[in-house]
Amino acid sequence: MDNILDEFGSMVFGDDVMKERLPKDTYEALKETIRKGKDLDINIANAVAHAMKQWAIELGATHFTHWFQPLTGITAEKHDSFLTPTKNGKMILSFSGKELIKGEPDASSFPSGGLRVTFEARGYTAWDPTSYAFVKENTLCIPTAFCSFSGAALDKKTPLLKSMEVIEKQALRILKLFGHDDVQNVITTVGPEQEYFLIDRELFMKRKDLRYTGRTLIGARPPKGQELEDHYFGNLRPRVSAYMHELDEELWKLGIYAKTKHNEVSPAQHELAPVYTTTNIACDHNQLTMELMKKVAERHGLACLLHEKPFEGVNGSGKHDNWSISTDSGINLLEPGDSPKDNMQFLLFLVAIIKAVDEYQDLLRVSVASPGNDNRLGGDEAPPAIVSIFLGDELTQILEDIANERLNVGYIKQSMELGVHVLPDFPKDATDRNRTSPLAFTGNKFEFRMLGSAFSVSGPNTILNTIVAKSLKEFADEIEKATDSEAAIKEVIKKNYCEHSRIVFNGNNYTQEWVEEAARRGLVNNPSTVDSIPAYIARKNIEMFEEFGVLNREELTSRHDILFENYEKTINIEALTLIDLIKKQIIPSCTRYMGTLSRDIKDSCNFVPDASLKSSVATLKRVATLVEKLHIAIDHLDCEVDETRRKATSKERAISFYKEVIPEMRTVRTLSDELELIVPCDFWPIPIYGELLYSV
């Protein structure tokens, strides 16, 4: 890339392009639509579509697609050519406003959770003008929402956009209480840090568990893992560096604010972090980022693994969702300022978030629930499944002083004195970045650290936006009717912190003591996805979502049903893959090794020392015993899978997979991993961890 600034956003129909190519009145009308959510006149839409088509064709586009985010968690697209036949048998290139605004993909094969009946196959995609169109692989991609024939949301974008509107409305009410009548818009911003693994593609193709499930279902730990902590921030290997360089270039062309890249803690693990942007755009960008990560990896002979726990015994991969609230003038509402104790506006927003998280712990937990994330949460730098907030000493002291009506003398800021005169002293930050906390305040934002690396960030941010809007609404309702708003604000801060301070924990979330303490506090502890899913249809949660019109009862029920269905299908695929792997590769290879070892023992009886023969015989007996146990275990697993699949509902099957099948899978894995440590590499049929983690 010769000039980064020239190339940045070069494949995006962004604001500068629109200003240049659209008539002024058309441009202003479009911006008004984006700012205020007004309907777009068809004549304006036609003008925008024409300019968009001409721009895309100049960049080599031959097709267009409505790019949307169904409930699969990934994106979808159906491509249509710009070619249109004329009456005289010729072809022209056309793209109308109608085609821009609405598409009609078949909805029948996407997850719906009962939101559509079988004979209602039609679905609609609707242009989202708040997220810019872009050209990808010779196709004009138009970000859209996706709904059923009856109008129900079948995607992750529609509820997200609604949640952004409701938190804006309630935040504006709060800001008016502080005299900010000039603020017109409030947006939530997100910066999703993305962790991932890179392994050699040739080795990846030799592991059917990686190909089918995204993670290794068997595999003994290598002699060296992450114990030395030498991979974190280490020098980038040439293949990895080349991959990251091309990935940056591809992301920058699409206007994605890729900023930071580095090695993560586990061998073969890495991270990419973007600059913060509007939540809707950040969610779209993250979907594109995951797609490009995989495609660029293939061009470098690599495989990019986005599974939350692809390797047992080393760190899994998460996605840290850095969330904040800002005004249209760029003021961060979660910025404490130089004197947080006197910043009532900041403290009011802070307590609103504390209240929201405490009241809707179950929703935040289910927003990050997946079979893959179940394997990650609770260890190796991933937060536990118990939701809590880390505030740090300064903010906690300020709120405790307010709650207990103590004279607040302020937290004494400390200076970082490094003890070397040539190095500068600098003020110590008010908060640490607690790596064990699910939701940590890190200076001027909250870092929601429970998301798995393969997640769409739309779902968790929809919930964050909506639950905080609920708190802000209740605060505004109370303060607006008070005669002394200043006193009312202080009372709201005090009362709500007192009622919800149980959710604040500044210690080590990994300890058993915290689990016991959380139980004493009455916090929610849903260790698995199966435990978490019912939160979607809890009465208080349905009422909250319906109050703000973000999701209705039917849409929430659909997501409840889809999660159970996804869980049972995922574990079913993993179990069948494990059965196939053990029966067709592991056991036959171990049997061949036993045959070779038996022949060697027999051939060596007359001239090999007795001690050596005893060792070989012991090895043969040990392998034979383990193979026999593995035969029994795999038969048990096979039976449990068959029995589970015969259960009547997805929920019943999901519970059975969780309680009956997964323990059997662990037994099989333990036996296979023990065999791997005995059977020579020449006989082991698949690449082992040492090769996978250290081959790039």
PyMOL commands that set and color helices and strands:
alter all, ss='L'
color gray80, all
select helices_A, chain A and resi 4-7+15-21+24-36+42-58+97-101+157-177+201-205+208-213+238-253+279-299+340-342+344-359+361-366+371-374+393-403+458-480+485-503+512-521+529-537+539-548+553-603+610-645+650-676+689-694
alter helices_A, ss='H'
color red, helices_A
select strands_A, chain A and resi 63-67+79-81+83-85+91-93+102-103+123-127+134-136+139-148+186-200+258-263+269-274+277-278+302-305+319-327+389-390+415-416+426-427+439-441+446-448
alter strands_A, ss='S'
color yellow, strands_A
deselect
rebuild
show_as cartoon
